[in-house]
Amino acid sequence: MYSSLKSARKQSVMKKQQISSYAAWKPSKPISRGAQAYHQAVTYASWHIDNMAEMIRLVERRVRTDDIVVDFGAGTGSSTIYIIRDIPRKFFLFLVDNSPSWLGNAYSIFHTNPNVRCLLLEKNQDQYQTLDELMGRNSVNHVLSANTVHLIPNIADAFEGIYRALKEGGTFTFQSGNISRQGREKGVLMIDDSVERIHDIAISIIRRDNRYKHYQKDLNKRMQVMREQRKFVFPDPRPLNYYVEILKKIGFRNIRISHKKIKVSYKDWLSFLRVGRLQAGILPEIGGIKLTAKEEHDRDEIITKASHLLFDELKKHNALANHKSFTTEWVYVQSQK
């Protein structure tokens, strides 16, 4: 018994030495308004709470005391709050993201917690670091990724980096509300479904409402030019099999798929859609990336009007919507090295 206690203490010391070897990232600039607005709109929204509860239900039994866990794509820390609160063991958590402006918000919340560190994926020319380049090979017990994978363009590289960073037997679990899946029930929406429809309605508002006459000129041309910006913020959904085949090819095993229908209140979703950083992808035809105060006001006004029209449309024609909410689907993928 004494020998096993001594071994456990030695492993704990080695783990702490490993943790201290990572140079914790600190922000060098103020937190962006976009990061703060996103965090406020998402963190305590009921759809996000339900989503994180399901994800943590799937992973919490796997996490052991003193494990090294990565919140990959931690962003503003909206997922981190629930990972820390609802996994009932002491573990070391690394918040990894490629955006210093968003990670700065997470840092402001968690930097006093001795078991949490922020690490930034640096960009070298056109390529971001992979997780193993940042943290080393065979160094991590578990990787969790909430609402992130659908945003990553070079998903195979990211998944390979996660695989190499994981220890043998380590797990990788991700989820997204923007993964297309065969068999999805009619009336169940993805993030992209609502964003695309709001964009279409917003364009029709600009075309017919003379209060926005200033934006009518060359609107079709701007729509073509701005498509890339729209798809940067809200990429086209990729099918579930696309992710699964990449995981298999890399070498992940024990791949398990689940999905959950989640109600989204119109109030919560409107708060999400009114985040300026997101509006730059919903309706970039007004103002583009660098817009005036007037353009920012008009863009928000039009998106708000379009959102209410969408909600009215769903209430009337979507069997899974009611006067308070509509129905979405989140897909969860678990795998193991």
N, C-alpha and C positions, 0 to 999 in steps of 0.2 A: 504493500500500500504506500509506504514511504517513497519507494522508487517511482511509483506512478505519479505521486504528487510532485516529486522533484522534476520529473519529465514534463509535467504540465506547466510548472513554473518556468522551466527553461524555454519551452515553446512560447509562453507568454512574453518572456523577455525578448526572444528572437523576433516575435511579431511586432513588438513595440519598436525595436530597432529598425525593422523594415519600414514601419509607418514613418518614423522620424527621418528616414532617408529620402522621402519625397519632399521636394521643395514646394511648400504650400504657396499657392498663387494668391496675390492680393491685388485688388483693383487699383489702377492708377488714374482713373477718371471717375467723375460722378456717375451715379446710376442713371440710365436713360429713362426718359418719361415713358417710352414704349414698354420697357421692362416693368416698371412700376404699375402701369395701367393693365398690362397683361396679368400680372400677379394678382392684382385686386379683382379683376374680372373672373379669373379662373379658379383660384385656390379654394374658395369656399362655395363655389357653384355646386348645386346638388349633383349634376351629372359627373363632375370631376370627383366628388367624394365617393359616389357609387362606383365609378370606374376604378379608383385606387383601392377601394375596399375589396373589389373582386381580384385585382392583381395581387394584393398582399395576401389574400386568402390562399392563392395558388402557390405562393413562394415562402410564406413565413416559417413553415415547419422545416424547411431546408436550411435555414440560416442558424448557425451554431455560434456560441459565445466566442468572441474574438475573431470571427470571420472578417475577411476584407470584402466589402460589398461596394459596387460601383453603381451610382445613379448616372447612367450614360445619357447625355442630353438633358442634364438636370435643369438647364435654363435658369429661370428665376427662382427655383426652389419650390414650385407648386407641388411637385410629387414628393420631394424630400420630406416635407412636413409630415406626411402620412407614413412614409417608410420608417422614420424615426419613432413616431408615436405608436405605431401599431404592430411592429415586430418586437416581441417582448423579451429580447435578449440584448446584451451589451455586444456591439460589434463596431467595427471601424468603417465609416462610410466616406467614400470619395465622390464628390460632385464634379462630374466631367462635362465640359461643354466647349463649343468652339466660338462662342460669342462673349467677349469680355464685358460688353455692356449689359447683357442679361445675367451672366454669372456674378456680376457685381451685386445684383439684387440678392442672390442666394447668399453671397458672402456676408452681406450686411445682416442677415438673419442668423446665420449659423456659425460665424467665425469664433464665437466664444465657447462653442461646444468642443471639448478636447478630442472627441471621437469623430469629428467631421473635418474634412479638408476639401478645399476647392482646387481643382487642377484644370488648366486651360489647354485645349488642343491647339497648338500653334500651326499656322499655315506657312508652308514652304513652297513658294511659287504658286501653283494652282492646286496643291495637294495638302490636306490637313493631316496631322499626325494620326496614326492609328493607336488604339489603346495600348497595345504591347510596346510601341515605341515610347509612349508616355510613362507607363508603369512597369514595364519589363515583362518578359515571358514567364508563364507559370507562377503568377504573383497574386492572382485574384480568385476568391472563392465563388462569388456570384456577381452577375451583371444584370441590372434591371434597366429597362428603357421604356418610359411612358410617353406616348404621343410624340415620338421623335422619328422612328424609322422611316415613316412615309415622306419625311423631309430630306432624307439623305440621298443625294444623287448616285454616288458610287457605293452602293450598299454592299456589294461583294467585298470591297476592300475593308469597309468598316467591320463587317462580320468576321472576316479573316483575322483582323487585329484583335477582336474580342476573343476569338477562339485561341489565339496564341497567348493572350494575357491570362486566360483561365488556367487554373490548376486542373490536373486530371480529376474528373468527377465533378468539376465545377459546372454551374448552370447559367444559362442565358435565357432570360424571360423578357419578352417585349409585348407591347400592345399598341393598338392604334384604332381610332374611329374613322380611318380613311383607307381601309383595305377592302377591296372588292372580293366577294365570295359567292360561289355558286350555291344556290339554295337559300339565299337571303330572302326573308319574307317580304312580300309586296307591301310597300308603305313604310318600310324601315329605311331610314336615310343614313348616308355617310356625311361627314363634314362637307365634302366636295359637292354633294347634291344641293345643300342649302346655299353654299357660296356661289355656285354656278347660277342657280335660279335667281338669287338676289342681284347678281351682276346683270342678268338679262332684264330683270324688272327695272333696275336702275337706269340702264341704257334707254329703255322705252320711256321712262320718266323724262330723261334729258331731251329726247326727240320731240315729245309732245308738249312739254311745259315751257312756255316762253320766259318764265323766270330764269331758266337755265339756257337761254338762247345763245349766250356767249360760248357755251361748250358744244353747240351743235355743229359748228364749222369743222370740217375735216374729221368728224367723229369716227367714221369708218376707218380712216387711215390710222388714227390714234389707237383704235382697237387692235389693229394688226401689229403696230409698233409695240404696244404695251402688253401683248400676250405673254411675252417672255417674263416680264415682271410679275404678272399675275401668277404664272406657273412656278415662279421662284418661291413665292410666299405660300401658294396652295397648289402643289404639284398634282398632276393627274394621278388618281389612285392606281396602284399596282395590284394585281390579283394575288390572293393568298398563296397559290402554288408557286409564284415567282420567288417569294421569300423562302418557302419550304425547300424548293429545289436547290437554292444557294446554300442553305444550312446543310443539306445532305451532302452536297458536293465538297464542302469544306471539311466535313467529318463529324458534325454534330450527330448525336443519336438520341433515342428516346424522345423524339419530337411529338409533342402533344398539342392539339389545337382545341380551343374552346371559344365560345362567343357568347355575348350577353346583350340583351336588349336593355337600353337605358333611356329613361324618360328625360327630356331636356325641356325645361320651362322656357317659355318665350322671353320672360324677363331676363333669365340668366344668359340666354343666347344673344339677346340684343346687347347686353353688356360686353360679351365677347366680340361681337361684330363691330362695336364702336371703338375698339382699341385702334388707335391711329396706325400703329405698325401693321396691323392686319388689314386696315382699310387701304393701305398702299398696295395690297394685293387683290382686294375685292374690286376696287374701282380706280385703278391708276390712270384711267383716261382723264380724270380731273387732277391736274397739277403734277402728275408723275410722282417722282420721289421727292423732289424739292418743290414744295408748293407754298403759295402765299397764305396768309391768314384767312383771306376771303375764300380761297379754294378749299382750304381745310374745313371751314365752316360749311360750305356748300356740299362737299363730298360727304361729310358726316350727316347732313340733313337728308341728302338723297338716299344714302344707304339706310338710314333710319326709316324713311318712308317706304323704301323697297322691302325692308324687313317686315314691317307691319302688313304690307300687302301679301307677302309670302305666308305669314302666319294666318291671315284670313283665308288664303287659298287652301292651306293645310286643314284648317278647321272644317271647311266645306267639302273637301274632296279626298282627304287622306283618312282611311278608316282607323289608323293607329294614332291619330292626333285627336286632341280634345280642346276645350276652351282654354286650357292652361299650358299644354305641352305637346310636343311631338316625340316620336320614337326614333332612336338611333341604335346602331349596333357597334360594339367594340369587339375586336378580335384579339385573342390572347394566344401567344405562341411560346411554349416552353421547350427547351432543349438542353442537352448535356454534353460536355466534352468527355 
